[in-house]
């Protein structure tokens, strides 16, 4: 509860620092990205021009014991964002 009060007072706090304060240290992330046509509701909420696809991202973050510590569903306009991914081969 104390940590949530800190977030309310300072919404720029890092999500990962907050997770660490709960004893959950995220070390890996998996994302699924699907590009698709927006729904009418998404077009209205995102104030999008016609014919602009959205990127739907499902993000899962895990700690060292492979336990899920974060699950996010994100929707982004593809005309405003650049998605950068990096991984080791």
C-alpha distances in whole Angstrom, upper triangle without the diagonal:
4,5,5,6,9,10,11,13,14,15,17,15,16,15,17,15,12,13,15,12,11,14,16,19,20,24,26,26,28,29,31,33,35,37,38,39,36,36,37,33,32,35,34,31,32,35,37,41,43,43,40,39,35,33,31,29,27,25,23,22,22,22,25,25,25,22,21,17,18,20,21,24,25,28,30,34,36,38,35,34,35,34,34,34,35,36,38,41
4,5,5,7,9,10,11,12,14,16,13,15,15,16,14,11,13,14,11,11,14,16,19,21,24,26,27,29,30,33,34,36,38,40,41,38,38,39,35,34,37,36,32,33,36,38,42,44,45,41,40,36,34,32,30,28,26,25,23,23,22,25,26,26,24,22,19,19,22,23,26,27,30,31,34,37,39,36,34,35,34,34,34,35,36,38,41
4,5,5,6,9,10,11,11,13,10,12,11,12,10,7,10,11,8,9,12,14,15,17,21,23,23,26,26,29,31,33,35,36,38,35,35,36,33,31,34,34,30,30,33,35,39,41,42,38,37,33,31,29,27,25,23,22,20,20,19,22,23,24,21,20,16,16,19,20,23,24,27,28,31,34,35,32,31,32,30,30,30,31,32,34,37
4,5,5,6,9,10,10,12,10,12,11,13,12,9,11,13,11,11,15,15,17,18,22,24,23,25,26,28,29,31,33,34,35,33,32,33,30,29,31,31,27,27,30,33,36,38,39,36,34,31,29,27,25,24,22,21,20,21,21,24,25,24,22,20,16,16,18,18,21,21,24,26,29,32,33,31,29,31,29,30,30,31,32,35,38
4,5,5,6,9,10,13,11,14,14,16,14,11,14,16,13,14,17,18,20,22,25,27,26,29,29,31,32,34,36,37,38,35,35,35,31,30,33,32,28,29,32,34,38,40,41,38,37,33,32,30,28,27,25,25,23,24,24,27,28,28,25,23,20,19,21,21,24,24,27,28,31,34,35,32,31,32,32,32,33,34,35,38,41
4,5,5,6,8,10,8,11,12,14,12,9,13,14,12,13,16,17,19,20,23,25,25,28,28,31,31,34,35,37,37,35,35,36,32,31,33,32,28,29,31,34,37,40,41,37,36,33,31,29,27,26,24,24,22,23,23,26,27,27,25,23,19,19,21,21,24,24,26,27,30,33,34,31,29,31,30,30,31,32,33,35,39
4,5,5,5,8,6,9,9,12,11,8,12,14,12,13,17,17,18,18,22,23,22,25,25,27,28,30,31,33,34,31,31,32,29,27,29,29,25,25,28,30,34,36,37,34,32,29,27,26,24,23,21,21,20,21,21,25,26,26,23,21,17,16,18,18,20,20,23,23,26,29,30,27,26,27,26,27,28,29,31,33,37
4,6,6,9,9,12,12,16,15,12,15,17,16,16,20,20,21,22,25,26,25,27,27,29,30,32,33,33,34,31,31,31,28,26,29,27,24,24,27,29,33,36,37,34,33,29,28,27,25,25,23,24,23,25,25,28,29,29,26,24,20,19,20,19,21,21,23,24,27,30,31,28,27,29,28,29,30,32,34,36,40
4,6,9,9,13,14,17,15,13,17,18,16,18,21,22,23,23,27,28,27,30,29,32,32,34,35,36,37,34,34,34,30,29,31,30,26,26,29,31,35,38,39,36,35,32,31,29,28,28,26,26,25,27,27,30,31,31,29,26,23,21,23,22,24,24,26,26,29,32,32,29,28,30,30,31,32,33,35,38,41
4,5,6,10,12,14,13,12,15,17,15,17,20,20,21,21,24,26,25,27,27,29,30,32,33,34,35,32,33,33,30,28,30,29,25,25,27,30,33,36,37,34,33,29,28,27,26,26,23,24,23,25,25,28,30,29,27,25,21,20,22,20,23,22,24,24,26,29,30,26,25,27,27,27,28,30,32,34,38
4,5,8,10,13,12,11,14,16,16,17,20,20,20,20,23,23,22,24,24,26,26,28,29,30,31,28,29,29,26,24,26,25,22,21,24,26,30,32,33,30,29,26,25,24,22,22,20,21,20,23,23,27,28,28,25,23,19,17,19,17,19,18,20,20,23,25,26,23,22,24,23,24,26,27,29,32,36
4,6,9,12,11,11,14,16,15,18,20,19,19,18,21,22,21,23,23,25,25,28,28,30,31,28,30,30,27,25,27,26,23,22,24,26,29,32,33,29,29,25,24,23,22,22,20,21,19,22,22,25,28,27,25,23,19,17,19,17,19,18,20,20,22,24,25,22,20,22,21,22,23,25,27,30,33
4,6,9,8,7,11,12,12,14,16,16,15,16,18,20,19,22,22,25,26,28,29,31,33,30,31,32,29,27,29,29,25,24,27,29,32,35,35,32,30,27,25,24,22,22,19,20,18,20,20,22,25,24,23,20,17,16,18,17,20,19,21,22,24,26,27,24,22,23,22,23,23,24,26,29,32
4,5,5,6,9,10,11,13,14,13,12,12,15,16,16,19,19,22,23,26,27,30,31,29,30,32,29,27,29,29,25,24,27,29,32,34,34,31,29,26,23,22,20,19,16,16,14,16,16,19,22,21,20,18,14,13,15,15,18,17,20,20,23,25,26,23,21,21,20,20,20,21,22,25,28
4,6,5,6,9,10,11,13,11,11,10,13,14,13,16,17,20,21,24,26,28,29,27,28,30,27,25,27,28,24,23,27,28,31,33,33,30,28,24,22,20,17,16,13,13,11,13,14,17,19,18,17,14,11,9,12,12,15,15,18,19,22,24,26,23,21,21,19,19,19,20,22,24,28
4,5,5,6,9,10,11,9,7,7,10,12,12,15,16,20,21,24,27,29,31,30,31,33,30,28,30,31,27,26,30,30,34,36,35,32,29,26,23,22,18,17,14,13,10,11,11,14,16,16,15,13,10,9,12,13,17,17,20,21,24,25,28,25,22,22,20,19,19,19,20,22,25
4,5,5,6,9,10,9,8,9,12,15,15,19,20,23,25,28,30,32,34,33,34,36,33,30,33,33,30,29,32,33,36,38,38,35,33,29,26,25,22,21,17,16,13,14,13,16,18,18,17,16,12,12,16,16,20,20,23,24,27,29,30,28,25,25,23,22,22,22,22,24,28
4,5,5,7,9,9,9,11,14,16,16,19,21,24,25,28,30,32,34,32,33,34,31,29,32,32,28,28,31,33,36,38,38,35,33,29,27,25,22,20,17,16,14,14,14,17,18,18,16,15,11,11,15,15,19,20,23,24,27,29,31,28,26,26,24,24,24,24,25,27,30
4,5,5,7,5,6,8,11,13,14,17,18,22,24,27,29,31,33,32,32,34,31,29,32,33,29,29,32,33,37,38,38,35,32,28,26,24,20,18,15,13,11,11,10,13,15,15,13,11,8,9,12,14,18,19,22,24,27,29,31,29,26,26,24,23,22,23,23,25,28
4,5,5,5,5,8,11,14,15,18,21,24,26,29,32,34,36,35,36,38,35,33,35,36,32,32,35,36,40,41,41,37,35,31,29,27,23,21,18,16,13,12,10,12,14,15,14,13,10,12,15,17,21,22,26,27,30,31,34,31,28,28,26,25,23,23,23,25,28
4,5,7,8,11,14,17,19,22,24,27,29,32,34,36,38,37,37,39,36,34,37,37,33,33,36,38,41,43,43,39,37,34,31,29,26,24,21,19,16,15,13,15,17,18,16,16,12,14,18,19,23,24,27,29,32,34,36,33,30,30,28,28,27,27,27,28,32
4,6,8,11,15,17,18,21,23,26,28,31,34,36,38,36,36,38,35,33,36,37,33,33,36,38,41,43,43,39,37,33,31,28,25,23,20,17,15,14,12,14,15,16,14,13,10,12,16,18,22,23,27,29,32,34,36,34,31,31,29,29,27,27,27,29,32
4,6,10,13,15,17,20,23,26,29,32,35,37,39,37,38,40,37,35,38,39,35,35,39,40,43,45,44,41,38,34,32,29,26,23,20,17,14,13,10,11,12,14,12,13,10,13,17,19,23,25,29,30,34,35,38,35,32,32,29,28,27,26,26,27,30
4,6,9,12,14,17,19,22,25,28,31,33,36,34,35,37,35,33,36,36,33,33,36,37,40,42,41,38,35,31,28,26,22,20,16,14,10,9,6,9,10,11,9,9,7,10,13,16,20,22,25,27,31,32,35,32,29,29,26,25,24,23,23,24,27
4,6,9,12,15,18,21,24,27,30,33,35,34,35,38,35,33,36,37,33,32,36,36,40,41,40,37,34,30,27,25,22,19,16,13,10,8,5,7,10,11,10,10,8,11,14,16,20,22,25,26,30,31,33,31,28,27,24,23,21,20,20,21,24
4,6,8,11,14,18,20,24,26,29,32,31,32,35,33,30,33,34,31,30,33,33,37,38,37,33,31,27,24,22,18,16,12,10,6,5,4,7,10,9,9,9,7,8,12,14,17,19,22,23,27,27,30,28,25,24,21,19,17,17,16,18,21
4,7,11,14,17,20,24,26,29,32,32,33,36,34,31,34,36,33,31,35,35,37,39,37,34,31,28,24,23,19,17,13,11,7,6,5,6,9,9,10,10,10,11,14,16,19,20,23,24,27,27,30,28,25,23,20,18,16,15,13,14,17
4,7,10,14,16,20,23,26,29,29,31,34,32,29,32,34,31,29,33,32,35,36,34,31,28,25,21,20,16,14,11,8,6,5,7,8,10,8,10,10,10,10,12,14,17,18,21,22,25,25,28,26,23,21,18,16,13,12,11,12,15
4,7,10,13,16,19,22,25,25,27,30,29,25,28,30,27,26,29,29,31,32,31,27,24,21,17,16,12,10,7,6,4,6,9,11,13,10,11,10,10,9,10,11,13,14,17,18,22,21,24,23,20,18,15,14,11,11,11,13,16
4,7,10,13,17,20,23,23,25,28,27,24,26,29,26,25,28,27,30,30,28,25,22,19,15,14,10,8,6,5,6,8,12,14,15,11,12,10,12,10,10,11,12,13,16,17,20,20,23,22,19,18,14,14,11,12,11,14,15
4,6,10,13,16,19,19,21,25,24,20,23,25,23,22,25,24,26,27,25,22,18,15,12,10,6,5,4,6,9,11,15,17,18,15,15,13,14,11,10,9,10,10,13,14,17,16,20,19,16,15,11,12,10,12,12,15,17
4,7,10,13,16,17,19,22,22,19,21,24,22,21,24,22,25,24,22,20,16,13,10,8,6,5,7,9,12,15,18,20,21,17,18,15,16,14,12,11,10,10,12,13,16,15,19,19,16,15,12,13,12,14,14,17,19
4,7,10,13,14,16,20,20,16,18,21,20,18,21,19,21,21,19,16,12,10,6,6,5,7,9,12,15,18,21,24,25,21,21,18,19,16,14,12,10,9,10,10,12,11,15,16,13,13,10,12,11,14,15,19,20
4,6,10,11,14,17,18,15,16,20,19,17,20,18,19,18,16,14,10,8,6,5,7,9,12,15,18,21,25,27,28,24,24,21,22,19,16,14,11,11,10,11,12,11,15,16,14,14,12,14,14,18,19,22,23
4,7,9,12,16,16,13,14,18,17,15,17,15,16,15,12,10,6,6,4,6,9,12,15,18,21,24,28,30,31,27,28,24,25,22,19,16,14,12,10,9,10,8,12,14,12,13,12,15,15,19,21,24,25
4,6,9,12,14,11,12,16,16,14,16,14,14,13,10,9,5,6,7,8,11,14,17,20,23,27,30,33,34,30,30,26,27,24,21,18,14,13,10,11,10,10,13,15,15,16,15,18,19,23,24,28,28
4,7,9,11,9,9,13,14,13,14,11,12,10,8,7,5,6,9,10,14,16,20,23,26,30,33,36,37,33,33,29,30,26,23,20,16,15,11,11,10,10,12,15,16,17,17,21,22,26,28,31,32
4,6,8,6,6,10,10,10,11,9,11,9,9,8,6,6,9,9,13,16,19,22,25,29,33,36,36,33,32,28,28,25,21,18,15,13,9,10,9,10,12,14,15,18,18,21,23,27,29,32,33
4,5,5,6,9,10,11,12,11,12,11,11,11,10,9,12,11,15,17,20,24,27,30,34,37,37,34,32,29,29,25,22,19,15,14,11,12,12,14,16,17,18,21,21,25,26,30,32,35,36
4,6,5,6,9,10,10,10,11,10,12,12,12,12,15,15,18,20,23,27,30,33,37,40,40,37,35,32,32,28,25,21,18,16,13,14,13,16,17,18,20,23,23,27,29,33,35,38,40
4,5,5,6,8,10,10,13,13,14,14,13,12,15,14,17,19,22,25,28,31,34,38,38,35,33,30,29,25,22,19,16,14,12,13,13,16,17,18,20,23,23,27,28,32,34,38,39
4,5,5,6,8,8,11,11,12,11,10,9,11,11,14,16,19,22,25,29,32,35,36,33,31,27,27,23,20,17,13,11,8,9,9,13,14,15,16,19,19,23,25,28,30,34,36
4,6,5,6,5,8,8,10,9,9,9,12,13,16,19,22,25,28,32,35,38,39,36,35,31,30,26,24,20,17,14,11,11,9,12,13,14,16,19,20,24,26,29,32,36,37
4,6,5,7,9,10,13,12,13,12,15,16,19,21,24,27,30,33,36,40,41,38,36,32,31,27,25,21,18,16,13,13,12,15,15,16,18,21,22,26,28,32,35,38,40
4,6,8,11,13,15,14,14,12,14,14,17,19,21,24,27,30,33,37,38,35,33,29,28,24,22,18,15,13,11,11,11,14,15,15,16,20,21,24,26,30,33,36,38
4,5,9,11,13,11,11,10,12,13,15,18,20,23,26,29,32,36,37,34,33,29,28,24,22,18,15,12,9,8,7,11,11,11,13,16,18,21,24,27,30,34,36
4,7,10,12,11,12,12,15,16,19,22,24,27,29,33,36,39,41,38,36,33,32,28,25,22,19,16,13,11,10,13,12,12,15,18,20,24,26,30,33,37,39
4,6,9,7,9,9,13,15,18,21,23,27,29,33,36,39,41,37,36,33,32,28,26,22,19,16,12,10,8,10,9,10,13,16,18,22,25,28,31,35,37
4,7,6,10,11,15,17,20,24,26,30,32,36,39,42,44,40,40,36,35,31,29,25,22,19,15,13,10,11,10,12,15,18,20,24,26,30,33,37,38
4,6,9,11,15,17,21,24,27,30,33,37,40,43,44,41,40,37,36,32,30,26,23,20,16,15,12,12,11,14,17,19,21,25,27,31,34,37,38
4,6,10,13,16,19,22,25,29,32,35,39,42,43,39,39,35,35,32,29,25,22,19,16,14,11,11,10,14,16,18,19,23,25,29,31,35,36
4,7,10,13,16,20,22,26,28,32,35,38,40,36,36,32,32,29,26,22,19,16,13,11,7,7,7,10,12,14,16,19,22,25,28,32,33
4,7,10,13,16,19,23,25,29,32,35,36,33,33,29,29,26,23,20,16,14,10,9,7,6,8,11,12,13,14,18,19,23,25,29,30
4,6,10,13,16,19,22,26,29,32,33,30,29,26,26,22,19,16,13,10,7,6,5,5,8,10,10,12,12,16,17,21,24,27,29
4,6,10,12,16,19,22,26,28,30,26,26,23,23,19,16,13,11,8,6,5,6,6,10,11,9,11,9,13,14,18,20,24,25
4,7,10,13,16,20,23,26,27,24,23,20,20,16,13,10,7,6,5,7,9,10,13,14,12,13,12,15,15,19,20,24,25
4,6,10,13,16,20,23,24,20,20,16,17,13,10,8,6,5,6,8,11,12,15,15,13,13,10,13,13,16,17,21,23
4,7,10,13,17,20,20,17,16,13,14,10,7,6,5,6,9,11,15,15,19,19,16,16,13,15,14,17,17,21,22
4,7,10,14,17,18,14,14,10,11,8,6,5,6,8,11,13,16,17,20,19,16,16,13,14,13,15,15,19,21
4,7,10,13,14,11,10,7,8,6,5,7,9,11,15,17,20,21,24,23,20,20,16,17,15,16,16,18,20
4,7,10,11,9,8,6,6,5,7,9,12,14,17,19,22,23,26,25,21,21,17,17,15,15,15,17,20
4,7,8,5,5,5,5,7,9,12,15,17,21,23,26,27,30,28,25,24,21,20,17,17,16,17,20
4,5,5,5,7,7,9,12,15,19,21,24,26,29,30,33,31,28,27,23,22,20,19,18,19,21
4,5,7,10,10,13,16,19,22,24,27,29,32,32,35,34,30,29,26,24,21,20,18,18,20
4,6,9,10,14,16,19,23,25,28,30,34,34,37,36,32,31,28,26,23,22,20,20,22
4,6,9,11,13,17,19,22,25,27,31,31,34,33,30,28,25,24,21,20,18,19,20
4,6,9,11,15,18,21,24,26,30,31,34,33,30,29,26,25,22,22,21,22,24
4,6,7,11,14,17,21,23,27,27,31,29,26,26,23,23,20,21,20,22,24
4,7,10,14,16,20,22,26,27,30,28,25,25,22,22,20,21,20,22,25
4,7,10,12,16,18,22,23,26,25,22,22,19,20,18,20,20,22,25
4,7,10,14,16,20,21,25,23,21,21,18,19,18,20,20,23,25
4,6,10,13,16,18,21,20,17,18,16,17,17,19,20,23,26
4,7,10,14,16,19,18,16,17,15,17,17,20,21,25,27
4,7,10,12,15,14,12,14,12,15,16,19,21,24,26
4,7,9,12,12,11,13,12,16,17,20,22,26,28
4,6,9,8,7,10,10,14,16,19,22,26,28
4,6,6,7,10,11,15,17,21,24,27,29
4,6,6,8,9,13,15,19,22,25,27
4,6,8,11,14,17,21,24,28,29
4,7,10,13,17,20,23,27,29
4,6,10,13,16,20,23,25
4,6,10,13,17,20,22
4,7,10,13,17,19
4,7,10,14,16
4,7,10,13
4,7,10
4,7
4
